[in-house]
Amino acid sequence: MKERILLISILILGIILGFFGWKAWKGRSSIQEPVFVEEWSQITLKNTQNLGIPLNKIPGKLKLVYFGFSHCPDMCPRALIDMSLAVKELGDQGKKSNSSIY
């Protein structure tokens, strides 16, 4: 009887661990395709002087926008590294045709 309970417990534990392992593996994200939204051209951003600047007036065809915080020691550095890697991946063409906005 104890062997049967032990076997059932191990089986249930295996199913639970397998489920969470699958969820963790499935949750890993690869590089996602960019989302192009036409309405972004109508967005107005505010600069440090609180002046509105329409996004379509900022030079460059490609705009890389990151909405960060004034104090985010855990996420902002990683996001900025990801942005710089994306710009590097674009090469010379990307450097000439993009605007990075933080």
N, C-alpha and C positions, 0 to 999 in steps of 0.2 A: 504493500500500500504506500509506504514512504517513497519507494522508487517511482511509483506512478505520479505522485504529487510533485516530486523533484523534476521528473520529465516534463510534466505539464507546465511547471513554473519556468523551466529553462526555455520551453517552446514559446510561452507568452513573452518572456523577456527578450527572446530573439526577434519575435515579431515587432515588439515595441522599438527595440534598438534599430531594427531594419527600417522601420517606418521613419524614424527620426533621421537616420543616416541618409535615406533616400531624399527626404525633404531638404537636408543640408546640401546634398550634392546637387539636387535640382535647383536650389536657390542660388548657386554660384552663377554670377552673371558674367557673360563675355562682353566684349565691346558691342554696344548697341548701335544700331543704325541711327543717324541723326533724324530728328523730327523737323520737318520744314513747315512753318506756319506762316501763311501769307499775312495775317493780321499783325505780325510783329512790326511791319513797316509803319504801322500807325501808333506804335507805343512811344511815349515821351518819357525819357529818363531825367532825373534831376541830378545836377552836379553838386559839388561841395558848396557852391554859392547859392544853392536852391533855385537855380535857373533851369527851366525845362529845355531839354535838347531832344528833338525828335530822332528816333533811332535811324530813320532813313537819311538823316543829314550827317551822320557819322560816316567818314570815308571808309571804303573797303566793301567788297561784295560779301565777304563772309564775316559774320559778327559772332564772336564767342562771348556770351554773357554769363556771368556768374553772380548770383545774389548771395553774398556772404554776410557776415556779421562783424561788428567792430571787435569782438573778442570771441574767438573760436579756436583755441589752441589744438583741438583734436581733429576737426574736419577741414578747416580752411587750408592748412598747409598741404594736405593730401589732394584736395580739389585743385589747388593752384599747380601742383606738380602734374596732375593729370592734364590740365589745360596746356601747360608748357610742352608736355609730351605730344599732345595733339597738334600743336603748332609746329613742332619739330618734324612730325611725321608728314606734314604738308610740304615741307621743304621750302625752297626758294619761292615757289609759286604761292604758297600759303602766306609767307612773310610779306609778300607784296600786296596781297588781295584781302587781308583780314584785319579786323580791329578787335582787340581784346578789351573787354569792359569788365571791371570789377566793382 
